[in-house]
Amino acid sequence: METSVLPEVFIKVTEVKELLETGEARTVAEAAERVGLSRSAFYKYKDSVMPFREMKRGSIVTFQALLRDKKGVLSSLLAIFADTGANILTINQSIPTNGTAPVTISATTDNMPLGTDELITRARGLEGVLRFDALAG
């Protein structure tokens, strides 16, 4: 990486992230101190500065849904993920109670020709989907 053109704070944020990722530092405070960066600077830039390898991986978004316990509802929801180009990584469905089942789906969104907002709109419009939200990503 050509670092001479970057502000020093960006380089240090990346170093803090690497220390945390490799386990060389257990806390943000410890990692920030080791590279000579304030914690506030780290938190200010942590979501905007990342190594190139992380940018290539694309975004991972976690969605939470509440579905009616009815045949075909989950299958229809998963079809929306396929239609919008999201790549599903995990699906966790709890045992249905009171006629509903909570479902959590994590997916990569880097190859989606349609945006995450479109996926959410389509999912919310499905019969049997009582609630559908993006939790993280």
Backbone as a ProteinNet text record, in pm:
[ID]
protein_1_A
[PRIMARY]
METSVLPEVFIKVTEVKELLETGEARTVAEAAERVGLSRSAFYKYKDSVMPFREMKRGSIVTFQALLRDKKGVLSSLLAIFADTGANILTINQSIPTNGTAPVTISATTDNMPLGTDELITRARGLEGVLRFDALAG
[TERTIARY]
84.9	0	89.7	56.4	129.7	73.1	144	92.2	137.9	232.7	286.8	184.6	80.1	-19.5	-135.2	-137.6	-248.1	-216.5	-317.7	-296.7	-256.3	-169.2	-116.6	-227.6	-334.2	-442.2	-505.4	-517.6	-576.9	-489.4	-360.6	-267.5	-276.4	-283	-289.3	-421.7	-531.3	-660.1	-650.9	-590.3	-572.4	-484.8	-378.5	-291	-365.4	-450.3	-529.7	-620.3	-686.8	-775.9	-700.1	-580.8	-501.4	-458.4	-421	-384.2	-502.3	-620	-739.9	-777.8	-767.9	-804.3	-713.1	-584.9	-489.1	-482.5	-544.7	-540.4	-416.4	-333.8	-214.1	-250.1	-367.8	-421.3	-563.3	-598.5	-730.3	-837.1	-797.5	-895.5	-855.1	-951.6	-923.2	-824.1	-843.3	-753.2	-609.2	-590.2	-455.2	-394.6	-472	-421.2	-392.4	-482.2	-461.9	-336.7	-315.7	-196.9	-70.1	-72.3	46.7	85.7	-12.4	21	27.5	-3.5	3.9	-114.5	-234.1	-355.8	-455.1	-529.5	-631.1	-749.3	-818	-936.5	-1043.4	-1057.7	-1160.7	-1133.4	-1007	-972.5	-1004	-974	-1005.7	-1155.5	-1236.8	-1381.5	-1437.9	-1375.1	-1420.8	-1404.9	-1294.1	-1262.6	-1277.6	-1306.7	-1302.6	-1394.9	-1510.3	-1603	-1572.2	-1484.3	-1452	-1317.9	-1230.8	-1096.5	-1081.5	-1043.1	-1022.9	-919.2	-852.4	-756.9	-828.8	-758.6	-817	-879.5	-818.4	-873	-1013	-1043.3	-1177.2	-1275.8	-1232.2	-1320.8	-1360.6	-1270.4	-1299.1	-1402.9	-1409.9	-1502.6	-1647.5	-1673.3	-1809.2	-1875.8	-1994.4	-2068.9	-2144.1	-2143.9	-2226.3	-2334.7	-2457.7	-2571.8	-2649.8	-2692.7	-2775	-2916.6	-3010.8	-3151.5	-3226.4	-3327.3	-3411.2	-3554.7	-3620.7	-3758.3	-3845.8	-3972	-4072.1	-4171.5	-4178.8	-4260	-4377.2	-4486.3	-4597.2	-4549.7	-4591.3	-4557.8	-4652.7	-4620.1	-4704.5	-4615.6	-4653.6	-4575.5	-4543.1	-4414.9	-4372	-4328	-4353.3	-4317.3	-4165.2	-4091.8	-3945.2	-3888.3	-3942.2	-3895.6	-3915	-4028.8	-4055	-3958.9	-3929.3	-3834.4	-3695.4	-3653.4	-3521.3	-3512.8	-3624.1	-3626.7	-3598.8	-3643.9	-3615.9	-3465.8	-3400	-3254.4	-3188.5	-3230.8	-3173.5	-3201.5	-3324.6	-3363	-3287.5	-3251.8	-3182	-3030.2	-2981.2	-2837.7	-2761.6	-2831.5	-2764.1	-2718	-2604.1	-2551	-2569	-2658.3	-2688.4	-2572.3	-2529.4	-2422.1	-2476.8	-2575.3	-2634.5	-2784.6	-2856.1	-2999.2	-3021.9	-3082.8	-3117.5	-3264.8	-3339.2	-3481.7	-3508.1	-3575.7	-3613.9	-3742.6	-3769.7	-3892.2	-4011.3	-4109.9	-4227.5	-4305.8	-4351.4	-4440.5	-4550.4	-4670.2	-4785.7	-4805.5	-4772.6	-4796.5	-4694.1	-4583.7	-4479	-4342.2	-4249.7	-4112.5	-4014.3	-3924.2	-3818.4	-3707.6	-3659.7	-3555.3	-3449.1	-3322.9	-3210.9	-3133.7	-3106.9	-3035.2	-2919.1	-2799	-2682.4	-2646.5	-2616.9	-2588.2	-2485.3	-2408.2	-2319.8	-2400.2	-2372.8	-2450.3	-2364.2	-2239.7	-2149.2	-2183.8	-2257.2	-2292.1	-2438	-2500.6	-2641.9	-2658	-2721.7	-2748.5	-2855.2	-2942.2	-3042.5	-2991.2	-3025.6	-2976.6	-3044.7	-2986.2	-3041.6	-3181.4	-3205.1	-3337.5	-3444.2	-3409.2	-3503.9	-3533.3	-3430.8	-3451.5	-3547.4	-3525.4	-3610.5	-3754.3	-3771.6	-3905.8	-3979.3	-3911.1	-3973.7	-4007.9	-3916.1	-3940	-4059.3	-4067.3	-4179.3	-4313.6	-4310.3	-4432.9	-4482.7	-4404	-4443	-4553.4	-4648.1	-4752	-4686.1	-4715.5	-4657.5	-4535.5	-4482.8	-4371.6	-4432.1	-4421.5	-4480.1	-4385.9	-4256.5	-4154.9	-4027.4	-3956.7	-3830	-3743.5	-3627.9	-3538	-3393.3	-3309.6	-3164.7	-3111.9	-3037.7	-2982.5	-2843.8	-2759.3	-2619	-2567.8	-2470.2	-2408.8	-2353.6
-117.3	0	124	221.9	347.5	439.8	450.1	524.5	669.3	707.4	842.7	950.4	917	1015.7	1024.5	935.8	932.2	1012.2	1073.7	1135.6	1027.6	1062.8	967.5	901.7	974.5	918.1	798.3	800.3	688.7	564.4	583.7	471.7	410.1	495.1	446	373.8	421.5	353.1	211.5	199.4	67.6	-21.4	34.8	-42.9	-90	-4.8	-44.1	-160.4	-150.1	-257.5	-389.1	-382.4	-503.8	-565	-482.6	-534	-604.1	-548.2	-609.1	-737	-734.1	-849.6	-969.2	-943.1	-1052.4	-1096.8	-1020.6	-1056.2	-1005.7	-927.9	-873	-770.2	-712.9	-621.8	-668.6	-662.2	-711.9	-604.1	-479.8	-371.2	-259.5	-175.4	-58.1	32.2	50.1	136.6	87.4	-42.8	-100.1	-82.2	-112.7	-101.3	43.6	133.8	275.4	329.8	290.3	335.3	284	159.8	101.4	174	223.8	291.8	443.4	494.1	638.4	714	660.2	722	734.7	842.9	855.8	765.4	720.2	636.8	714	841.8	921.4	931.2	944.9	949.3	814.5	705.8	574.1	561.5	594.8	580.8	675.3	790.1	885.8	829.5	756.9	713.7	563.4	485.2	339.3	283.3	345.8	295	345.3	442.4	500	455.6	407.6	368.9	218.9	152.4	8.3	-35.9	-146	-198.4	-237.5	-233.9	-265.4	-404.1	-501.3	-637.9	-641.7	-555.3	-550.1	-488.7	-388.7	-324.4	-422.3	-512.1	-608.8	-710.4	-739.2	-840.5	-798.1	-671.3	-623.1	-612.7	-564	-541	-665	-689.3	-794.8	-725.6	-756.9	-697.4	-808.5	-783	-878.1	-824	-908.4	-872.4	-954.7	-894.9	-967.3	-958.1	-1073.4	-1078.9	-1151.7	-1118.4	-1193	-1242.5	-1374.5	-1435.2	-1512.5	-1514.8	-1603.1	-1746.9	-1832.9	-1975.2	-2039.1	-2016.8	-2061.5	-2112.5	-2222.2	-2285	-2185.6	-2178	-2098.7	-1956.9	-1907.4	-1768.2	-1749.9	-1836.3	-1824.6	-1843.7	-1939.1	-1964.3	-1840.9	-1775	-1653.1	-1541.4	-1531.6	-1430.2	-1456.3	-1581.4	-1616.1	-1590	-1606.3	-1576.9	-1429.5	-1342.4	-1199.1	-1173.2	-1241.6	-1227.5	-1268.6	-1380.3	-1427.3	-1328.9	-1279.2	-1186.2	-1054	-1008.9	-880.5	-895.6	-1019.3	-1042.6	-1052.3	-1055.2	-1071.8	-1216.7	-1236.6	-1370.7	-1406.5	-1500.4	-1537.9	-1616.1	-1571.5	-1638.7	-1729	-1679	-1758.3	-1732.7	-1836.3	-1824.4	-1892	-1819.6	-1876	-1851.9	-1961.9	-1950.6	-2017	-1944.6	-2001.6	-2081.6	-2166.1	-2245.5	-2151	-2170.5	-2082.2	-2091.5	-1974.7	-1967.6	-1867.5	-1897.1	-1809.2	-1775.5	-1869.9	-1851	-1767.8	-1732.1	-1653.7	-1714.4	-1686.7	-1737	-1624.1	-1596.7	-1498.7	-1561.8	-1485	-1532.5	-1424.3	-1465.3	-1374	-1424.1	-1333.4	-1367.1	-1270.2	-1324.2	-1241.3	-1265.5	-1158	-1169.4	-1065.9	-1100.4	-1001.2	-926.4	-798.7	-714.4	-650.2	-694.2	-628.3	-652	-757.7	-783.9	-754.7	-675.6	-644.2	-530.4	-556.9	-446.4	-352.7	-408.7	-327.7	-301.2	-190.9	-156.2	-234	-223	-286.5	-234.1	-106.4	-48.1	-118.3	-153.9	-224.6	-363.9	-433.2	-564.2	-553	-454.6	-434.6	-403.3	-317.2	-282	-404.5	-484.6	-606.1	-705.8	-722.8	-817.6	-774.8	-647.2	-597	-610.9	-615.4	-628.6	-771.4	-867.3	-1007.8	-1045.6	-1122.3	-1174.2	-1272.2	-1254.3	-1340.9	-1282.2	-1172.4	-1103.6	-995	-1014.7	-919.9	-804.7	-834.9	-731.9	-771.9	-673.6	-700.8	-575.6	-588.6	-475.4	-515.9	-420.9	-440.5	-405.8	-498.5	-475.6	-416.2	-473.8	-431.4	-444.2	-361.6	-372.4	-246.4
0	0	0	-81.9	-88.8	18.4	129.9	244.1	249	167.2	177.2	142.4	70	31	129.7	229	324.9	450.4	510.3	641.1	742	833.5	931.2	1012.5	1043.1	1123.8	1053.2	920.6	847.3	856.9	848.3	859.2	998.3	1100.4	1238.1	1266.9	1210.3	1227.9	1170.3	1054	992.3	1079.3	1136.8	1225.3	1350.3	1407.5	1524.1	1486.8	1373.7	1328.9	1311.8	1256.6	1236.3	1369	1465.3	1597.6	1664	1649	1706.8	1633.3	1502.3	1419.7	1444.7	1463.6	1484.7	1630.5	1719.3	1860.6	1932.4	1863.8	1927.3	2033.8	2021	2123	2154	2282	2322.8	2322.4	2338.5	2343.7	2249.1	2216	2133	2204.7	2335.5	2411.8	2401.5	2416.7	2410	2270.7	2168	2031.2	1994.6	2031.6	2000	2067.6	2192.5	2264.8	2197.3	2152.7	2088.2	1960.4	1884	1758.4	1773.4	1893.3	1915.6	1859.7	1879.3	1829.4	1944.7	1947.9	2052.6	2018	2122.8	2099.7	2024.7	2056.1	1988.2	1838	1800.1	1657.7	1591.8	1663.3	1608.7	1583.3	1684.5	1669.4	1563.4	1546.7	1446	1304.6	1280.1	1144.6	1120.7	1223.1	1209.5	1101.2	1079.5	979.1	838.6	827.3	696.9	642.3	730.1	689.7	707.4	597.1	606.9	505.6	535.9	438.5	309.6	199.2	68.8	68.2	136.4	136.5	196.4	293.2	350.7	252.6	177.1	81	-28.3	-66.6	-171.1	-127.3	1.4	50.7	37.1	31.5	20.2	155.3	151.3	273.7	316.6	446.7	504.6	584.6	551.5	619.5	688	811.6	884.4	890.2	851.2	848.4	952.6	1012.6	1106.9	1058.3	1056.1	1008.3	1109.5	1107.7	1182.5	1078.4	1064.9	960.2	1018.9	945.5	982.8	964	1054.6	1044.5	943.1	817.6	707.3	595.1	536	429.8	317.7	280	165.5	196.1	317.6	347.6	345.2	414.4	415.7	275.8	202.7	66.8	-22.4	-9	-87	-48.3	80.7	126.3	69.6	72.4	19.1	-131.3	-200.6	-344.6	-371.1	-281.2	-297.2	-286.3	-193	-182.1	-312.9	-369.2	-495.5	-608.9	-614.8	-722.7	-716.8	-597.5	-585.4	-592.3	-597.6	-610.7	-480.6	-367.3	-238.1	-224.7	-161	-139	8	36.2	174.2	234.3	352.3	425.8	535.9	611.3	719	726.7	770.8	799	933.5	1025.9	1156.4	1181.2	1192.9	1221.7	1355.3	1442.8	1571.6	1555.5	1652	1650.1	1658.5	1571.7	1572.9	1704.4	1749.7	1865.1	1833.5	1878.6	1855.3	1707.8	1621.6	1478.6	1405.4	1473	1406.9	1433.4	1343.7	1357.4	1330.7	1427.9	1401.6	1316.7	1220	1129.3	1117.9	1123.9	1102.2	980.6	887.3	764	748.1	728.1	695.8	549.9	478.9	336	293.9	191.4	130.7	25.5	14.6	-76.5	-184.2	-196.9	-290.9	-437.3	-470.2	-610	-640.9	-557.2	-577.5	-677.6	-792	-883.4	-826.2	-740.7	-671.2	-531.4	-473.7	-341.1	-230.2	-110.4	8.8	37.9	11.5	34	-49.7	-172.6	-260	-205.5	-155.5	-94.7	23.6	108	226.2	183.9	85.2	37.7	-14.7	-94.7	-149.4	-39	56.7	165.4	249.9	279.8	361.1	288.6	156.9	79.2	64.1	107.9	95.1	192.5	145.3	233.4	331.6	458.9	561.5	630.8	576.9	643.6	731	861.5	956.1	986.9	985.7	1013.3	940.6	885.7	817.2	828.4	893.5	914	895.2	856.4	853.8	990.8	1050.8	1183.4	1178.1	1095	1090.5	948	918.2	788.2	739.6
[MASK]
+++++++++++++++++++++++++++++++++++++++++++++++++++++++++++++++++++++++++++++++++++++++++++++++++++++++++++++++++++++++++++++++++++++++++

